[in-house]
Structure formats: C-alpha cells, structure tokens
Amino acid sequence: MAKAIYQNKKFVSLSITTWLILVGISYYFFLRFESINYYNLILEFIISCVALYLLYSIQPFKKMPFYKTLALGYYLLFVSYFVDSIDQIFIHSIGYTVVMEKITLIASFVFIFFGTKKWMENYQQIALTDDLTQLPNRKLIRQRINNLIKTCKNNPSIFSLVIIDIDFFKKINDQHGHYYGDKILRQFAKLISSSLNNNEMLGRWGGEEFVLIKKNTDKKTALIELESLRKAIAKRSFKIDNEFVKMTASFGVSEYKCTKQDFKGLFMEADKAMYNAKNSGRNRIR
C-alpha cells in the first residue's frame, strides 16, 4: 500500500512538474493571443490527459522489459498534446512548435510502436511459459512437437517423446502442503534442465508431469541416456523446509519415425509406457 502511494506521488510530481515547466517556458518567452480558441484548448488538453492516464496505467509494469520504451512514448505524447493545447494561449515560435509538438509527436509514436511490440512479445512469452517452473508450458510443448511432425514430412528425421512423472508426489502435498510441493517441482525442473543439451527441450505438462523432447534421438538411445537422469533424480535430496527428502520418477518413451502417426498417437504411446513403468514398481524407464 505504502509503495503504491509512493509511486503515485512520484507520478503526480512528474505530471505537475512537466505542466509547470511547459507553462513557465511559454509564459516567460512567448506572447499571448488576445482571443483564445477554447474548443481546441480543451480538446487537446483532454488528449494530453489521456496520454497521461496511459502512462499512469502502466506503472505496475515497471519491471517489465517494455516499460521504459512505452512509458517514454506516452510521456512524449502527453508533452506534445499539452504544448499543442497551450498553443491556443501563447504565440509559440515555429522552431518551438516543430520541436515540442511535431517532432515530439513523431517520436512518441515510434516509442509507443516499439514498446507495444515488446509488450506483445513479452505477453506471448508469458502465455507459453509455466508460471511455477518457468519451463515451456503444455501449449508450447504441443506446438513444438507438431512442428517436428510437420518438418519430418520434408526433412525425414527421428525424435523421441518422454513423459516424466514424479513418483508418490501426492504424499508430498498431503504431508507438507502445496507450498513445499511447488518448491519440489521447481527443484525437480531445475535438476532436469541442468542436464539438457541443444537437442532437448523440457516442458511442464501439468501437475507433477513433465514432457521431454529429444530431437535426432531414437527410442533405444533415449532409453540409455535417460538412465543417468533417472539415477540422478533418485540420488538427489530435495529440500523441504529444514529437512531433505528422496524422490524418484517414472519415464515413458515413444519414438516418431516420420510415419502417419499424429501427436495424439505419439503422446498416448509415451503415456502408456509411463504407466507401465508406474505399475512395474516406479523409478523405471519404459
């Protein structure tokens, strides 16, 4: 609450300071019209206030990569239209008008364009990222697999799909609560991610289930390579509060060989293999 009030004070201070500076410059350096076009003055002042409101509305996004570019664009838009509004009161020189209204307006559009573009890119990234683990989410994983299947038609290749499911994860949530369950998921994701190479992509499918794509890797090779990962997980101690717990995972693997098999068939094959690993005693690769 205090932080929000502080930020609002800074915003109000910036607005008032800008108004005073621009009005002060016009008052001391330029003559005034005998008659004022109140219609244009009010209209352009309202537009400047709208730009100011847009600047205010993005204050919560200060830590985002698009903020500075977009904020500068809205601020310049505010300055341009405010100067345009008091242009109905003061007789500004051509040079001042060109710089403070026209060039500033053009610059504002440029910054708003690139700021909005960054925002959209950031939004797309957020929409395809799992919030908890910061891994690709189900939607992005599905897209990547479908892209590999499409690419395979023109450029025949092999890839393996791996479903990884943490064993007895429900016990963690039941005994320690979902907060520590989430911490385990983040640690688990970090452990697997640290072992990946350029041909692999890990994503969170949902709950305690993860999907690993191994490009240019057949099933036989995948089974061998995953064995070291399975052992690493079983050996690792996961921290929960002040204690450490051991965990294991079950793996299901399927292979795509540029056949007519679609995503659903490929995924169901890996899912079936994963449940086979579960039913065989867990901590296995099938």
C-alpha positions as CSV (number, residue, x, y, z in Angstrom):
1,M,0.0,0.0,0.0
2,A,2.8,2.4,1.0
3,K,4.7,1.5,-2.1
4,A,1.7,2.2,-4.3
5,I,1.2,5.6,-2.6
6,Y,4.9,6.5,-3.1
7,Q,4.7,5.5,-6.8
8,N,1.5,7.7,-7.2
9,K,3.3,10.6,-5.6
10,K,6.2,10.3,-8.0
11,F,3.8,10.1,-10.9
12,V,1.8,13.2,-9.7
13,S,5.1,15.1,-9.1
14,L,6.3,14.3,-12.6
15,S,3.0,15.5,-14.1
16,I,2.8,18.7,-12.2
17,T,6.5,19.5,-12.8
18,T,6.1,19.0,-16.5
19,W,3.0,21.2,-16.6
20,L,4.7,24.0,-14.6
21,I,7.9,23.9,-16.8
22,L,6.0,23.9,-20.1
23,V,3.6,26.7,-18.9
24,G,6.5,28.6,-17.4
25,I,8.5,28.5,-20.6
26,S,5.5,29.7,-22.7
27,Y,4.7,32.4,-20.1
28,Y,8.2,33.9,-19.9
29,F,9.4,33.5,-23.5
30,F,6.3,33.9,-25.7
31,L,3.5,36.4,-26.2
32,R,-0.2,35.6,-25.6
33,F,-3.1,35.7,-28.0
34,E,-5.8,38.3,-27.4
35,S,-8.5,35.7,-28.1
36,I,-8.3,32.0,-27.1
37,N,-9.7,29.1,-29.0
38,Y,-11.2,27.3,-26.0
39,Y,-12.5,24.4,-28.1
40,N,-9.1,23.4,-29.4
41,L,-7.5,24.1,-26.0
42,I,-9.9,21.8,-24.1
43,L,-9.9,19.1,-26.8
44,E,-6.1,18.9,-26.9
45,F,-5.8,19.2,-23.1
46,I,-8.1,16.2,-22.8
47,I,-6.0,14.2,-25.3
48,S,-2.9,15.1,-23.2
49,C,-4.6,13.8,-20.1
50,V,-5.5,10.6,-21.9
51,A,-1.8,10.1,-22.7
52,L,-1.0,10.9,-19.0
53,Y,-3.6,8.3,-17.9
54,L,-2.0,5.7,-20.2
55,L,1.4,6.5,-18.7
56,Y,-0.2,6.0,-15.2
57,S,-1.8,2.8,-16.2
58,I,1.5,1.0,-17.0
59,Q,3.2,2.0,-13.7
60,P,2.6,-1.5,-12.2
61,F,4.7,-2.9,-15.1
62,K,7.9,-1.1,-14.2
63,K,10.0,-4.3,-14.0
64,M,8.9,-5.5,-17.5
65,P,11.3,-5.0,-20.4
66,F,8.7,-3.0,-22.5
67,Y,8.1,-0.4,-19.7
68,K,10.7,2.2,-20.4
69,T,10.1,2.4,-24.1
70,L,6.3,2.5,-23.8
71,A,6.4,5.0,-20.8
72,L,8.7,7.3,-22.8
73,G,6.3,7.1,-25.8
74,Y,3.2,8.0,-23.6
75,Y,5.2,10.8,-21.9
76,L,6.2,12.4,-25.2
77,L,2.6,12.1,-26.4
78,F,1.4,13.9,-23.3
79,V,4.0,16.6,-23.8
80,S,3.2,17.1,-27.5
81,Y,-0.6,17.5,-26.9
82,F,-0.2,19.6,-23.8
83,V,2.1,22.0,-25.7
84,D,-0.5,21.9,-28.5
85,S,-3.2,22.8,-26.1
86,I,-1.4,25.9,-24.6
87,D,-0.5,26.8,-28.2
88,Q,-4.1,28.3,-28.2
89,I,-3.0,30.7,-25.4
90,F,0.7,31.5,-26.3
91,I,2.2,32.5,-29.6
92,H,4.9,29.9,-29.9
93,S,7.7,30.3,-32.4
94,I,7.8,27.9,-35.4
95,G,11.0,26.3,-34.1
96,Y,9.5,25.6,-30.7
97,T,6.3,24.3,-32.3
98,V,8.2,21.9,-34.6
99,V,10.4,20.5,-31.8
100,M,7.9,20.4,-28.9
101,E,4.8,19.4,-30.9
102,K,5.7,17.7,-34.3
103,I,9.0,16.0,-33.6
104,T,7.9,15.0,-30.1
105,L,4.7,13.6,-31.5
106,I,6.5,11.5,-34.2
107,A,9.0,10.3,-31.5
108,S,6.1,9.3,-29.2
109,F,4.6,7.2,-32.0
110,V,7.9,5.5,-32.6
111,F,8.4,4.6,-28.9
112,I,4.8,3.5,-28.5
113,F,5.1,1.3,-31.5
114,F,8.3,-0.5,-30.3
115,G,7.1,-0.5,-26.7
116,T,3.8,-2.2,-27.7
117,K,5.7,-4.6,-29.9
118,K,7.9,-5.6,-26.9
119,W,4.8,-5.9,-24.8
120,M,3.2,-8.3,-27.2
121,E,6.4,-10.4,-27.4
122,N,6.6,-10.5,-23.7
123,Y,2.9,-11.4,-23.4
124,Q,3.4,-14.2,-25.9
125,Q,6.3,-15.5,-23.9
126,I,4.3,-15.4,-20.7
127,A,1.4,-17.2,-22.3
128,L,3.7,-20.0,-23.4
129,T,5.6,-20.3,-20.1
130,D,4.7,-22.3,-17.0
131,D,4.4,-19.7,-14.2
132,L,5.7,-22.1,-11.5
133,T,8.8,-23.6,-13.1
134,Q,9.4,-21.1,-15.9
135,L,9.6,-24.0,-18.4
136,P,7.6,-24.2,-21.6
137,N,4.0,-25.0,-20.8
138,R,1.7,-27.6,-22.4
139,K,0.7,-25.3,-25.2
140,L,4.3,-24.6,-26.3
141,I,5.3,-28.2,-26.0
142,R,2.4,-29.3,-28.2
143,Q,3.3,-26.7,-30.8
144,R,7.0,-27.8,-30.8
145,I,6.0,-31.5,-31.2
146,N,3.5,-30.7,-34.0
147,N,6.2,-28.6,-35.7
148,L,8.6,-31.5,-35.6
149,I,6.0,-33.8,-37.1
150,K,5.3,-31.3,-39.9
151,T,9.0,-30.8,-40.6
152,C,9.5,-34.5,-40.7
153,K,7.5,-34.7,-43.9
154,N,10.0,-32.6,-45.8
155,N,13.1,-33.4,-43.8
156,P,12.9,-37.0,-42.5
157,S,14.3,-37.4,-39.0
158,I,13.7,-39.2,-35.7
159,F,12.8,-37.8,-32.3
160,S,11.7,-39.3,-29.0
161,L,9.0,-38.0,-26.7
162,V,9.5,-38.7,-23.0
163,I,6.9,-38.3,-20.3
164,I,8.3,-37.9,-16.8
165,D,6.1,-38.3,-13.7
166,I,7.3,-37.8,-10.1
167,D,6.5,-40.9,-8.0
168,F,4.2,-40.5,-5.0
169,F,4.1,-36.8,-5.4
170,K,0.7,-36.6,-3.8
171,K,2.3,-37.7,-0.5
172,I,4.4,-34.5,-0.5
173,N,1.4,-32.3,-0.9
174,D,-0.6,-34.2,1.8
175,Q,2.2,-34.3,4.3
176,H,3.9,-30.9,3.7
177,G,1.4,-28.8,1.9
178,H,1.2,-27.4,-1.6
179,Y,3.7,-24.6,-0.9
180,Y,6.5,-27.2,-0.4
181,G,5.1,-29.3,-3.2
182,D,5.6,-26.3,-5.5
183,K,9.2,-25.9,-4.2
184,I,9.9,-29.6,-5.1
185,L,8.5,-29.0,-8.6
186,R,10.8,-26.1,-9.1
187,Q,13.9,-28.0,-7.8
188,F,12.9,-31.0,-10.0
189,A,12.6,-28.8,-13.1
190,K,15.9,-27.2,-12.4
191,L,17.6,-30.6,-11.9
192,I,16.4,-32.0,-15.3
193,S,17.1,-28.7,-17.1
194,S,20.7,-28.7,-16.0
195,S,21.2,-32.0,-17.8
196,L,19.8,-30.9,-21.2
197,N,21.7,-30.4,-24.4
198,N,20.8,-28.4,-27.5
199,N,18.7,-31.2,-29.0
200,E,16.4,-31.4,-26.0
201,M,13.5,-29.4,-24.7
202,L,11.8,-29.8,-21.3
203,G,8.3,-28.6,-20.5
204,R,5.8,-29.0,-17.7
205,W,2.7,-30.8,-18.9
206,G,0.7,-30.3,-15.7
207,G,0.8,-31.3,-12.0
208,E,3.9,-33.4,-11.4
209,E,4.1,-34.5,-15.1
210,F,6.9,-33.2,-17.4
211,V,7.5,-33.8,-21.1
212,L,10.9,-34.0,-22.7
213,I,11.6,-33.8,-26.4
214,K,14.8,-35.4,-27.6
215,K,15.4,-34.4,-31.2
216,N,17.5,-36.7,-33.5
217,T,17.3,-39.4,-30.9
218,D,15.7,-42.9,-31.4
219,K,14.0,-44.8,-28.6
220,K,16.9,-47.1,-28.0
221,T,19.3,-44.3,-27.5
222,A,16.8,-42.3,-25.4
223,L,16.4,-45.2,-23.0
224,I,20.1,-45.4,-22.5
225,E,20.5,-41.6,-22.0
226,L,17.6,-41.4,-19.6
227,E,19.1,-44.0,-17.3
228,S,21.7,-41.5,-16.0
229,L,18.9,-38.9,-15.4
230,R,16.8,-41.4,-13.5
231,K,19.7,-42.2,-11.3
232,A,20.5,-38.5,-10.7
233,I,16.9,-37.9,-9.6
234,A,16.9,-40.9,-7.2
235,K,20.3,-39.8,-5.8
236,R,19.3,-36.1,-5.3
237,S,18.0,-34.9,-2.0
238,F,15.2,-32.4,-2.3
239,K,14.9,-29.7,0.4
240,I,11.6,-29.2,2.2
241,D,11.8,-26.6,5.0
242,N,14.7,-27.9,7.2
243,E,14.7,-31.5,6.0
244,F,15.6,-33.3,2.9
245,V,13.6,-36.0,1.1
246,K,14.4,-38.5,-1.6
247,M,12.3,-38.8,-4.7
248,T,12.1,-40.9,-7.8
249,A,10.4,-40.6,-11.2
250,S,8.9,-42.9,-13.8
251,F,9.6,-42.4,-17.5
252,G,7.6,-43.3,-20.6
253,V,9.2,-43.1,-24.0
254,S,7.8,-43.1,-27.6
255,E,9.6,-42.6,-30.9
256,Y,8.5,-40.7,-34.0
257,K,9.9,-42.1,-37.3
258,C,8.1,-39.8,-39.9
259,T,5.1,-42.1,-40.1
260,K,1.5,-41.2,-40.3
261,Q,1.3,-41.1,-36.5
262,D,0.0,-37.8,-35.1
263,F,0.6,-36.0,-31.9
264,K,-2.2,-37.8,-30.1
265,G,-0.9,-41.3,-31.0
266,L,2.7,-40.4,-30.1
267,F,1.7,-38.9,-26.8
268,M,-0.6,-41.8,-25.9
269,E,2.2,-44.3,-26.6
270,A,4.6,-42.5,-24.2
271,D,1.8,-42.1,-21.6
272,K,1.1,-45.8,-21.8
273,A,4.8,-46.6,-21.4
274,M,4.9,-44.3,-18.4
275,Y,2.0,-46.0,-16.7
276,N,3.7,-49.3,-17.4
277,A,6.8,-48.0,-15.5
278,K,4.5,-47.0,-12.6
279,N,2.8,-50.4,-12.5
280,S,6.1,-52.2,-12.7
281,G,7.2,-50.6,-9.4
282,R,8.1,-47.0,-10.3
283,N,11.5,-45.4,-10.7
284,R,11.7,-47.1,-14.1
285,I,12.0,-46.3,-17.8
286,R,9.7,-48.0,-20.3
